[in-house]
Amino acid sequence: MLRAKIIGTGSCLPPKIVTNDDLSKLVDTNDEWIRERTGIQERRVSDAATATSDLGVVAAEKALAKAKVSPEEIELILVCTCSPDMLFPSTACIIQDKLNAKNAAAFDLSAACSGFNFGLTTAASFIESGKYKKILLVGADTLTKYLDWTDRGTCILFGDGAGAVVLETTDKNEGVLASLIRAEGNLGNTLTMPGGGSRDPEEKNGRFIKMNGKEVFKFAVRALETSIKDIIKLAGKEIGDIDLFIPHQANIRIIDHVSKKLGISKEKVFVNLQKYGNTSAASVPIALDEAYREGKIKSGDLLVLSGFGAGLTYGANIIRW
Ligand code: COA
């Protein structure tokens, strides 16, 4: 059986740091409230000249260099984003052009903060079917461009960034062992960006993220718990078999609540949301890249990646590194 193995990771964060104290000058909030209620201390914000593909291409170049794979060898570029450079061409085609990856097919995948887990599931399926042997998978978002900086319920949560992985075929029992992706479109109105699409091309409803924080929080806790339990079961494993959990980095209370409930110790859960906030589709691949570079992932380790987000959607992948 063919499997998809990650052979290189990379990430890119814009340099500008915005702290909680900075935000307290824009809205009625404070560092203590944000830290206590979310765990976030600061986030990165891209400048006006930087679009999602600019971050994505840097992450991609790093992942390709790590994998020692040239852009020409890539057969598919899959970019998970809900903040594309423009409606079309896809951000994947823009990145293909910047990389000069001329032999690759390229398309975007829209599953918001679940994007990377949806993308990994999709990429793994292409590899398992034998269709492609080398895929570049990017998770990139610049949601700070879609924040209402007068809404303290949303502007404190998000940051910009990109993460990327190169996947290659293996016939060994390693790489992506199992995947799951799910959607609950009936809850879609709890987290939306209504303006700019074909329903509202003139953005009469605004061009900002709108969220029912309490409802999304409840969903997130349920989705994270369910995705972890189900992916482990699907792979025939136990919680105790997992070496590292890399959940979507949205809110430390969501992660702590689920870890406690499932009996997962803190050392086994990778967290970097204090530095970057919620970077949407980029959060899991940035965390994966950092965990790897910090020496927290060794060959043979079992990892669970999981994500949840607008749609509403959630998904998970289990990987033998
Ligand atoms: N600073 C200070 N006070 C704030 C605040 C802020 N940034 N945001 C809300 N508050 C206030 C509220 O107005 C409310 O005040 P009140 O009691 O006087 O009405 C109080 O704090 C509690 O608000 P509440 O909405 O119950 O807070 P919360 O504990 O649910 O936290 C979120 C709000 C947004 C942090 C939380 O709901 C959340 O993280 N939801 C999930 C969001 C998410 O992860 N989305 C992305 C998914 S991919």
Residues whose N, C-alpha, C, O or C-beta is under 5 A from the ligand:
A	BS01	COA	D28 T29 N30 W33 R37 C113 R152 G153 I156 G213 K214 V216 F217 A250 N251 F308 G309
